[in-house]
Every structure is written in structure tokens, then in C-alpha cells.
Amino acid sequence: MGWYRIARSLIEPWVQFFRMIPPLAVIPLAIVTLGIDESPKIFVIFLASFLSSVVATYQGVISVDRTLINAARVLGAKDATIFARVIVPASVPFILVGVRIGLGSAWATVVAAELIAAQSGLGYRMQQAQLYYDLPTIFVSLVTIGILGLFMDRLLQAADRRLTQWQERA
């Protein structure tokens, strides 16, 4: 999308359009079209995390230093080589930020989706605990969500450090 101008003009408005629709608003449509099992949850979580990530990735691609691209062209590199050896590596920090943002969106969406329409999961457990004023279960569920989210974020940070060792850090 960020590499080819025509793809950008065709795809970017649609990405922005769907990004503005809250993922939770899609749940009724997802249930009607995909059924009541896990498929609607997976679809809504994917939608939330993908749309959050794609914007950061797009920004990374368009932010690549033109000097690097021009230098690769002068050395005889074709578009595919430039994309694989210049654009993608230079975009990795942005991509990983997008993945971290997408992870947060995914967690928020999965819990909310389970609160609304699920028969299992932490959100469902919290919903059931609310009916009986079971505060300990609610707190344990919240702490569990926080710990799991923090653990996953730390894994992504470790991947970021490993994949972007070449980058200067402040």
C-alpha cells in the first residue's frame, strides 16, 4: 500500500473507513454471518488488530529514506529486491510498533467480545461474576488479563530488540 501509489489510492480509503468502525460494532454482523461459535470472535479480533497494525506499517513504508531507495536503484536493484532488502528492513521498527498496538487492540476486543457474546473465556467469567457480585473473580480476571498482556508485550519488545539491533537507541 505504501510502496505503490495506485495501491495506496485504492486501498488506503477503505482501510481508514473500516478502521473508524469500532470492532465491537461488527460483532452482531459477524455472529449473523459466521455463526455463534469462535469464528465471529476470531474475525473481530483479527479486524481490530490488523487495522491497527496496517497504519503503522504503512507509515513505516512511506518513511523509508529515499536516499536508500535511490542508492539501491543506482546499484541496479529491481523493485522486488528494493522492497525485500531496503523497504522491509527499514520498516521493521514501525511494523513492530504496529504489532504492539494491534496486540492491545486484540486484548481489548477479545475481552469485550467475550463480555457480549461468549460461553467461555475471561470476559465471560467476568460477566458471570458480575451477576453474583463476585468481586474476587473479577479482580483475578483483570489481573490475569494484565499479566498475559504484559507478558506478550515483553515478548514483542524482545523481538524488537533482536530484529532492530542495527538501530540506534536513545
Secondary structure, 3 states (H helix, E strand, C coil): CCCCHHHHHHHHHHHHHHHCCCHHHHHHHHHHHHCCCCHHHHHHHHHHHHHHHHHHHHHHHHCCCHHHHHHHHHCCCCHHHHHHHHHHHHHHHHHHHHHHHHHHHHHHHHHHHHHHCCCCCHHHHHHHHHHCCCHHHHHHHHHHHHHHHHHHHHHHHHHHHHHCCCCCCC
